[in-house]
Amino acid sequence: MKGVDDGFLGAGDKPGLDIWCIFGSSVVPVAKSQHGKFYTGSTYIILNTTQLKSGVRRHDVHYWVGEEAKEEDCFMASDKAVELDAALGSSTVQYRETQGEESDKFLSYFKPCVIPIQGRFFSHLKGSGDRSSATTMFRCQGEHVARVTQVPFSRSSLDHKSVFIVDTPSKLFLFSGCNSRMQTRAKALDVVKHLKENRHLGRCEIATIEDGKLVGDSDAGEFWNLFGGYAPIPRDLPDAIKEEPLTAPSKKLFWINKKNLVPLEAHPLDREMLNSDRSYMLDCSTEIFLWMGMTTLVSERKSSVAVLEDYVHSQGRSFNVHTFIMTEGHETVDFKLHFQHWSRNVELKLYEAGREKVAAIFKHQGYDVTEIPEDKPQQFINCNGSLKVWLVDHGCTNLLSTEDQEKLYTGDCYIIRYSYFENGKNYHLFFAWSGKNSVKDDRMAATSLMSSMVDSVKGHPVVAQVFEGGEPELFLSVFKSLIIFKGGRSAAYKSSVLQKSPRNGCHESEGVALFRVQGLKHYCVQAIQVDLVASSLNSSHCYILQDNGLFLTWLGGLSSPSDHNILDMIMSKLCPMEQSLLVREGSEPDHFWKALGGRSEYSKEKRVKGWPADPHLYACRFEQGLLKVKEVFSFCKDDLATEETLILDCNEEIYVWVGLHSDITSKEQALNVGKMFLKDAVHGGRSMETTVYAVTEGDEPGFFTSFFDWDNSKQSYMVGNSFERKLAVLKGVSPKLETPDRSLRRPSRRPGVSSEPTTPEHQQPTARRAFGSTSAGRFARERSPAVAPPTLSPSPKSRSSSSTPTTVARRLFPASVHASEAVHVVSTATARRR
């Protein structure tokens, strides 16, 4: 391609990392064995290629600038990043990374850490440059990515809130400040392991030093002797409490006109301000975005990036600001949030949408195509389990008969329990299902009653909150057949309907009704009663029209033979003793339209099943009564730290994973955390009726572990916090394994008291089981107006590392309050690592 470096030929063809080092005006590829080794005097281009579930490749381009790199190399790196973007179809997002200020996304590529090496890349090609006999000292920060910074080997470098590694020729010392977070200590152990294997070739000892612990510890004496003897470390200065800003930070939008920045005055900013033949720069103080229209030339884009570099250098912000470069159509969510009238949801590209529709037509005609996913469901769980369904009525539960448990009503709420055996464990999957027309009291009671049921079962429980119309395939797969009728049977629903109309709209066996038929092949068939109008029809589906004693089956013109088989199966369930009249789309008799109130327009487009979304993992933290979340990039099982609560976002459903040592103490609270996450605008302003699962550490079912590289052969988990577990493995000590006692609950804490120890010797190594069996009584007390509802107290020791994540703030509400009704939005702030 003209104007693109030949070194980028074939880049991005395969998933994984490609790295180039800037050499003059060209790029030199870096061998795979050297990935993760960055020299302080050089600049690099990094391409990360990811294969999405849709089959499309996603490309992220980073250019890394060492603190000793020449300024001309910085400008050349930004130019080459634009060339690489052009070679990849102008579809990438480019990130400027500076040494010591790298983004979490960048650091996640190089686990366990990045330790920059002094010098330039080309002067070290003949040696590893990674072994030294001198004693060095590093500060480790971060919880899901390790931020390793070399500091002077001096006692004055130590503090109480960080973790430090002292690397001597024969021994590695890890010093944990008493105010450091447990996850940071565990992540630092990964760095220790890396140094042992790479710098010492596996031949060195490891010692861990706890801040303030001296008596009876020979390793501590040896550690302090390195500094000339023990002396107290000065007390840390208190961290300033960051108030959420009442107003949004200032934004400056510039149009780049022939290397000149032209300010654009507009408040608020609007999407219509951005023209496709121009480039714009948005300065948001700690973040700078460069947006380039899709019709701009590569030469114009290079010029725009040069303007950005000049702007950053001239203001002395090279090492304390994050810059993002993107082309029209490939904007990040964070960028879109600064503009009005811009959808935050990722829209399907024209080519991708077109190929799926064309493929659907060919597949309907019998051709074998792979452009669209198969309609057959995944095998989520063992389908030979037992099913029980309870109707929620008057704050109580009524167990339904085997025949009635496959018939739900839109005005009711139900609790569904599916018990099955898998991987040597007994699992109990609970669903609180709410119909579209159910009343608030029944919805609140369903969640609370489900939590009480969970406490009474033995085995491994998982709970989920499900709403009509948004049921996941997993929910549908536990039913062999399912019919959803209009109306309801609960007293609360009947009372609410009678206040509006004497007719409750319930299905009548001799009345007129229309049912849409759908299903997951032969695994589960469903009939859903829809409005009795012609606009409810869809050419992709089959329908059953009940007209008093007459039944008509309507076949949509785009329905498949599999849909027709499902129609036959559901007919035997809905009206087993009745004969039906077959009607094909386009040949309907007059009385068919008369029953629907006359002809009208309806959807005649082929319904295409979309590809599953790629999952995203978010770590949650509660600070001063606020929920803050931060994305965990390139996540793995090791990111599920026992002290944390994390959210796995799969778009159509989310999982709230709760560690044994986290601050969440009930599944009802966990479900509410999921609702708070859904309401957050930063993540797309998702529907509050998205399915939310609550999963406890040690109870993970197969449909959750499938998102990770999980070893199902391990029936038990290790005792202790994340640091103690990793240390036992690193030292080769036989770990203590234990099956949790589900009757255990952690002792209550006074509001405002930290859950973490002030000093390491105060740690409680015993695993504390969340979601104990006494939670039902606790919730009863929470609902009592005489007792103030408890809130999760912030931990003064829960300070973040030097990496301040993208944060989202929401008020934390009592567990007994229904999430969709009681979430109070305080503020939404987006911040980056400063």
Order of alpha helices (4+ residues) and beta strands (2+ residues): beta-beta-beta-beta-alpha-beta-alpha-beta-beta-beta-beta-alpha-beta-alpha-beta-beta-beta-beta-alpha-beta-alpha-alpha-beta-beta-beta-beta-beta-alpha-beta-alpha-beta-alpha-beta-beta-beta-beta-alpha-beta-alpha-beta-beta-beta-beta-alpha-beta-alpha-beta-alpha-beta-alpha-alpha
